[in-house]
């Protein structure tokens, strides 16, 4: 797909509006982050958003409007509480979840009976909405899971060739996504942002509950609840300790590392940190707004500088800092380490072998060997070949049905990465396969438990792929889902394997 790179001129905004009206996709700036937009009333156009991002189909989208009159075709009712917040914070970085109208299709809401709506204040966004004449569904314009884009260059990096057009609107002022509050029932904040809970409570004159995540089998009512978000390629770790302890921790790393700091510690750290450590400031500790506008840009810049691990400071657990804390801690997978114990405990599970120099054969395992493990096999072998590593991967399943075949969605998902697994034949896991492997990496903890229960003598070589690279979450099973869900799964697996490759290279 050829992507038009547009300016924010009136002529180019008209071009973008025509693309929206004709069912295309446009990346546009808002005051929070850049959004990837399509006509919210056109289900075929909305599907293109999920394809471009590799976004799970059960992750709902936010609908953007430029006039409150548009609510009539989007929601079925507007309670007084919503009107109060709209009067105070619209246009601005606040999304309100309400009962949807019949015009909003399931593609937008992931099958929910509610829809999130917001009115951006950014001039180019408002003008695009006005010229388009339709509400625009738009998540952040990044590949699913990566840091959200706050600059035109970020959007080009992620979306060039995936969308019809990208509008250059400069840097985003707020820098993190909008606050999301559900007013379809009891008021609940699902995503903190620039509009704080305290500000909302003052307007509604009541306490508001905050829910920051959902269980694996639940449908999220807001983006940013269920799936891994905001993560750069580099591993992100929240560190707590004195300045001296943090310096010792960072300086002791073998990999190329970076550290996020606040201005107040800049001069002291610059004198003590090793010259090969990348340092980026989030601004002043007195300004959560400055940190918010810098965060995603800083995470992406660490990747640009080739950093393998990013150490980040603890963020105050106060209302004003809640948006920054939420984004940074989710980027780190909520991994917090005490610097005093960092060298006493391996950053990987201490039961995992510290040396992997002798590993040449890796076996990936999932349930049926039709989805996750063959994708992992294909991704790993492609990356290992590119890195000239003398390591190969194969895969197997715990319960493989006779005559089963690799999932077409798995094949199609990997074709985006130019990896062909169409000839893969699912195979049943057995003692010989495990014995021949130097390392067995499962997609979930249940797979690991099943293998250890059946082959206890081989347990020392069996780990989940997440725990082996210092992560926590299992790789969710996309079986039965649509292509977008498989693409999202593929992105999660790729992220884990990138860290696996880094660990192998570090121990060569």
C-alpha positions in Angstrom: 0.0 0.0 0.0 1.3 3.5 -0.9 0.9 5.9 2.0 0.4 9.6 1.3 2.4 11.8 3.6 0.4 14.9 4.1 0.9 18.3 5.7 -1.7 20.0 8.0 -2.7 22.5 5.2 -6.4 22.9 4.4 -5.8 21.3 1.0 -4.2 18.2 2.5 -6.8 17.9 5.2 -9.4 17.8 2.5 -7.5 15.0 0.8 -7.5 13.1 4.1 -11.2 13.7 4.7 -12.0 12.3 1.3 -10.0 9.2 2.1 -12.0 8.8 5.3 -15.3 9.2 3.5 -14.3 6.6 0.9 -13.5 4.0 3.5 -9.8 4.5 3.9 -7.5 4.9 6.9 -5.8 8.1 8.0 -3.2 8.8 10.8 -3.9 12.2 12.3 -2.6 14.2 15.2 -4.5 14.9 18.4 -3.4 16.6 21.6 -2.8 13.2 23.3 -1.2 10.9 20.7 -1.5 10.4 17.0 -4.7 8.4 16.1 -5.3 5.8 13.3 -8.7 6.8 12.0 -11.5 5.4 9.8 -15.2 6.1 9.4 -16.8 4.7 12.6 -20.1 4.0 10.7 -18.3 1.9 8.0 -17.5 -1.6 9.4 -15.3 -2.5 6.5 -13.2 0.6 7.1 -13.0 -0.1 10.8 -11.6 -3.6 10.1 -8.7 -1.9 8.3 -7.6 -0.3 11.5 -7.2 -3.7 13.2 -5.3 -5.0 10.2 -2.9 -2.1 10.1 -2.2 -2.2 13.8 -2.3 -6.0 14.3 -4.8 -5.2 17.1 -6.9 -7.8 18.9 -10.5 -7.8 17.7 -11.8 -7.8 21.3 -10.1 -4.4 22.1 -12.7 -1.7 21.5 -12.0 1.6 19.7 -12.7 5.2 20.7 -15.0 7.3 18.5 -14.0 10.9 17.8 -16.4 13.7 17.1 -16.2 17.5 16.6 -19.7 18.5 17.7 -21.8 17.2 20.6 -24.7 17.0 18.1 -23.0 13.9 16.6 -23.7 12.0 19.8 -27.2 11.4 18.6 -26.0 8.9 16.0 -23.4 7.3 18.3 -25.0 6.8 21.7 -28.5 5.9 22.9 -28.5 8.2 25.9 -26.5 10.9 27.6 -26.8 10.9 31.4 -26.5 14.1 33.3 -23.1 13.1 34.7 -21.8 12.8 31.2 -23.2 16.2 30.3 -21.4 17.8 33.3 -18.0 16.3 32.2 -18.5 17.3 28.6 -19.2 20.8 29.6 -16.0 21.0 31.7 -13.5 18.9 29.7 -14.7 18.8 26.0 -13.0 19.4 23.7 -10.1 17.8 25.5 -8.4 14.5 26.6 -11.4 12.8 28.1 -13.2 9.7 26.7 -16.6 8.9 28.0 -18.1 5.4 27.7 -21.9 5.4 27.1 -24.5 3.0 25.9 -24.1 2.8 22.1 -26.7 3.4 19.4 -27.7 0.9 16.8 -25.6 2.8 14.2 -22.4 1.8 15.9 -21.4 -1.7 14.8 -19.7 -4.5 16.8 -16.5 -3.9 14.9 -16.0 -0.7 16.8 -17.1 -1.9 20.2 -15.8 -5.5 20.2 -19.3 -6.7 20.7 -20.0 -4.5 23.7 -23.2 -2.5 24.2 -21.2 0.5 25.0 -18.9 2.9 23.1 -16.2 5.3 24.1 -16.5 8.9 22.7 -14.3 11.9 22.9 -13.9 15.3 21.3 -10.3 16.3 20.6 -9.1 19.9 21.0 -6.2 19.7 18.5 -7.0 21.9 15.5 -6.1 19.5 12.8 -8.1 16.7 14.4 -11.2 18.9 14.8 -10.9 20.1 11.2 -10.4 16.6 9.8 -13.5 15.5 11.7 -15.5 18.5 10.4 -14.4 18.0 6.8 -15.1 14.3 6.9 -18.6 14.8 8.2 -18.5 11.4 10.0 -17.4 10.2 13.4 -14.0 8.7 13.2 -13.0 5.6 15.2 -9.3 5.8 16.1 -7.0 4.0 18.4 -3.3 5.2 18.8 -1.4 4.9 15.5 1.2 2.5 16.6 1.7 -1.2 16.0 -0.2 -3.0 18.7 1.8 -3.1 21.9 4.5 -0.5 21.0 4.8 2.9 22.6 2.1 5.3 21.3 3.3 7.8 18.7 3.6 11.4 19.7 5.4 12.7 16.6 5.0 12.4 12.9 8.2 10.4 12.6 6.9 7.7 15.0 3.8 7.3 12.8 5.9 6.9 9.6 8.0 4.3 11.3 5.0 2.2 12.3 2.4 2.9 9.7 4.1 3.8 6.4 2.7 1.2 3.9 -0.1 0.1 6.2 -2.5 3.1 5.9 -3.7 5.4 3.2 -2.3 8.6 4.6 -0.4 10.2 7.5 -0.9 13.9 8.5 2.0 15.8 9.9 0.7 17.8 12.9 4.0 18.2 14.8 4.4 16.9 18.3 1.5 16.0 20.6 1.2 18.3 23.6 -0.3 15.9 26.2 1.7 12.9 25.2 -0.4 10.1 26.7 -3.8 8.8 25.7 -7.0 10.3 27.0 -8.5 9.5 30.4 -11.3 7.0 30.0 -14.4 7.0 32.3 -17.4 4.7 32.0 -20.7 6.4 32.7 -22.9 3.7 31.3 -23.5 2.6 34.9 -21.5 3.2 38.1 -18.7 5.7 37.3 -15.4 3.9 36.7 -12.1 5.2 35.4 -10.6 2.5 33.2 -7.5 4.5 32.0 -5.9 7.5 33.8 -4.7 10.4 31.8 -4.4 14.2 31.7 -7.8 14.6 33.3 -7.4 13.3 36.8 -9.7 11.4 39.1 -9.8 14.3 41.5 -10.9 16.7 38.8 -13.7 14.3 37.7 -14.8 13.7 41.3 -15.1 17.5 41.8 -17.4 17.8 38.9 -19.5 14.7 39.7 -19.4 15.4 43.4 -18.8 11.7 44.2 -16.0 9.2 44.6 -15.0 7.4 41.4 -13.6 3.9 41.3 -10.5 3.1 39.1 -10.0 -0.2 37.4 -6.7 -0.6 35.6 -6.9 -4.2 34.2 -9.3 -7.0 33.4 -9.0 -10.8 33.7 -7.9 -12.8 30.7 -11.4 -14.1 29.9 -13.1 -10.7 30.2 -13.8 -8.2 27.4 -12.1 -4.9 28.1 -14.5 -1.9 28.0 -11.6 0.4 27.3 -8.3 0.2 25.4 -5.2 -0.3 27.6 -6.8 -2.8 30.0 -6.1 -6.3 28.7 -3.1 -6.5 26.5 0.6 -5.6 26.9 1.0 -1.9 26.0 3.5 0.9 25.4 6.5 -1.4 25.3 9.7 -0.6 23.3 11.9 -3.4 22.0 14.1 -2.9 24.9 13.3 -4.5 28.2 11.9 -1.9 30.7 12.6 -2.3 34.5 11.4 0.0 37.2 14.2 0.4 39.8 13.9 1.6 43.4 16.8 2.6 45.6 19.2 5.4 46.3 21.0 7.3 43.6 24.2 5.4 44.5 22.5 2.1 44.3 20.9 2.9 40.9 24.3 4.0 39.6 25.9 0.7 40.7 23.0 -1.3 39.2 23.2 0.4 35.8 26.9 0.6 35.5 27.2 -3.2 36.2 25.2 -4.2 33.1 26.9 -6.0 30.3 24.3 -5.1 27.7 23.9 -1.6 26.2 21.5 0.0 28.6 19.7 3.3 29.2 18.2 5.1 32.1 15.3 7.4 32.4 15.8 10.2 35.0 14.3 13.4 36.3 16.1 16.7 35.9 16.7 17.0 39.6 19.1 14.0 39.5 20.7 14.9 36.1 23.9 16.5 37.2 24.6 14.0 39.9 24.0 11.0 37.7 25.9 12.4 34.7 29.0 12.5 36.9 28.7 8.8 38.0 27.0 6.9 35.2 29.3 5.1 32.7 29.7 7.1 29.4 28.2 4.2 27.4 24.9 4.4 29.3 22.2 6.3 27.4 20.5 8.9 29.7 17.2 10.6 28.8 15.3 12.9 31.2 11.5 12.9 31.6 11.7 16.5 32.9 11.1 17.8 36.4 9.8 15.8 39.2 7.5 18.7 39.9 5.8 18.4 36.5 3.8 15.2 35.7 2.6 16.9 32.5 6.2 17.3 31.3 6.9 13.7 32.0 3.7 12.6 30.2 4.6 14.5 27.1 8.2 13.0 27.1 7.5 9.4 28.1 6.7 7.7 24.8 9.2 9.7 22.8 11.9 8.7 25.3 11.0 5.0 25.1 11.2 5.1 21.3 14.4 7.0 21.4 16.0 4.3 23.6 15.2 1.8 20.8 16.7 4.2 18.2 19.9 4.2 20.3 20.2 0.5 20.3 19.5 0.1 24.0 18.7 -3.5 25.2 17.5 -2.6 28.7 15.9 0.6 30.1 16.0 1.3 33.8 13.2 3.7 34.9 12.5 5.5 38.1 9.6 4.8 40.4 6.7 7.1 39.7 4.7 8.7 42.6 1.4 7.0 43.3 -0.5 10.3 43.4 -3.5 11.3 41.3 -1.6 13.8 39.2 1.1 11.2 38.3 -1.4 8.3 37.7 -1.3 8.6 33.9 2.5 8.5 33.7 2.7 5.7 36.3 0.1 3.6 34.4 1.9 3.9 31.0 5.4 3.4 32.3 4.6 0.5 34.6 2.6 -1.3 31.9 5.6 -0.8 29.5 7.6 -2.6 32.2 5.0 -5.3 32.7 4.8 -4.0 36.3 8.3 -5.4 36.9 9.9 -3.5 39.8 13.3 -4.4 41.3 15.1 -3.3 44.4 18.6 -2.3 43.3 20.0 -3.7 46.6 18.9 -7.2 45.6 19.5 -6.8 41.8 22.8 -8.6 41.7 21.8 -11.2 44.3 18.9 -12.3 42.2 19.2 -12.9 38.5 16.9 -10.7 36.4 15.8 -14.1 35.0 14.2 -16.7 37.3 17.1 -17.8 39.6 16.3 -21.4 38.8 17.0 -20.8 35.1 20.5 -21.7 33.9 22.7 -18.5 33.7 24.8 -19.9 30.9 23.1 -20.8 27.6 26.3 -21.1 25.5 25.6 -24.8 24.8 22.1 -24.4 23.5 21.7 -25.1 19.8 18.2 -26.7 19.6 15.1 -25.0 21.0 11.7 -26.7 21.2 8.6 -24.4 21.3 5.5 -26.1 22.7 1.8 -25.1 22.7 -1.4 -27.1 22.8 -2.1 -28.4 19.3 1.0 -27.2 17.4 -1.2 -25.3 14.9 -0.9 -21.7 16.1 1.5 -20.3 18.7 4.4 -22.8 18.7 4.7 -22.9 14.8 4.6 -19.1 14.8 7.4 -19.1 17.4 9.4 -21.6 15.4 9.1 -19.6 12.2 9.9 -16.2 13.9 12.9 -17.6 15.8 14.5 -19.3 12.9 14.1 -16.2 10.7 15.7 -14.0 13.4 18.5 -16.5 14.2 19.4 -16.7 10.6 19.5 -12.9 10.3 21.8 -12.8 13.3 24.0 -15.6 12.1 23.3 -17.6 15.3 24.1 -21.3 15.4 20.7 -22.1 17.0 17.6 -23.7 15.4 14.1 -24.1 16.6 11.4 -26.7 16.1 7.9 -27.0 17.7 5.4 -29.6 19.0 2.0 -29.8 20.7 0.8 -31.5 23.9 -2.5 -32.6 22.3 -2.2 -32.9 18.6 -5.2 -34.1 16.7 -4.8 -36.6 13.8 -4.6 -35.0 10.4 -4.5 -31.5 11.9 -2.9 -28.7 9.9 -1.2 -25.4 10.7 -3.8 -22.6 11.1 -4.4 -20.5 8.0 -4.5 -17.4 10.2 -1.1 -18.3 11.6 0.3 -18.6 8.1 -1.3 -15.3 7.0 -0.1 -13.5 10.2 3.5 -14.5 9.6 3.3 -13.7 5.9 3.3 -10.0 6.9 6.8 -10.6 8.3 7.8 -12.5 5.1 8.0 -15.8 7.0 6.4 -18.9 5.4 5.2 -21.7 7.7 2.6 -23.0 5.3 4.4 -26.4 5.0 4.5 -26.9 8.8 3.1 -30.3 9.9 1.9 -30.4 13.5 3.6 -33.1 15.6 2.9 -34.6 19.0 5.3 -33.9 21.8 7.1 -37.0 23.1 10.1 -38.0 25.3 12.5 -38.1 22.3 11.7 -34.5 21.2 12.2 -33.1 24.7 15.4 -35.2 25.1 16.8 -33.9 21.8 16.2 -30.3 22.7 18.6 -28.2 24.8 15.8 -25.9 25.9 12.0 -26.3 25.9 10.0 -23.1 25.9 6.2 -23.3 26.4 3.6 -20.7 25.5 1.9 -21.0 28.9 2.4 -22.1 32.5 -0.2 -24.8 32.0 1.9 -26.3 29.1 5.0 -26.2 31.3 3.2 -28.0 34.2 1.8 -30.7 31.8 5.3 -31.4 30.5 6.9 -31.5 33.9 4.2 -33.8 35.3 4.7 -36.3 32.5 8.5 -36.0 32.2 9.8 -34.9 35.7 13.3 -36.0 35.0 13.6 -33.4 32.2 12.1 -30.5 34.2 15.4 -28.5 34.3 15.2 -27.6 30.6 11.5 -26.6 30.6 10.3 -23.0 31.0 7.6 -20.7 29.7 9.1 -18.4 27.1 8.0 -15.4 29.1 9.8 -16.5 32.3 12.9 -17.4 30.4 13.3 -13.8 29.2 12.1 -12.1 32.4 8.4 -11.5 31.6 5.4 -12.7 33.5 2.4 -13.2 31.2 1.5 -16.3 29.2 1.1 -16.1 25.4 -2.7 -16.1 24.9 -4.2 -18.7 22.6 -5.7 -17.1 19.4 -7.4 -20.3 18.4 -10.9 -19.6 17.0 -10.2 -15.9 16.6 -9.9 -13.8 13.5 -6.8 -12.8 11.7 -6.3 -9.6 13.8 -6.2 -11.7 17.0 -3.5 -14.0 15.3 -1.5 -10.9 14.3 -1.6 -9.6 17.8 -0.5 -13.0 19.1 2.3 -12.9 16.5 3.5 -9.5 17.8 3.5 -10.8 21.4 5.6 -13.8 20.4 7.9 -11.7 18.3 8.6 -9.4 21.2 9.5 -12.3 23.5 11.7 -13.9 20.8 13.5 -10.6 20.3 14.5 -10.7 24.0 15.4 -14.4 23.7 17.7 -13.6 20.8 19.3 -10.8 22.9 19.9 -13.2 25.7 21.5 -15.8 23.4 23.8 -13.2 21.8 24.8 -11.8 25.2 26.0 -15.3 26.3 27.8 -16.3 23.1 
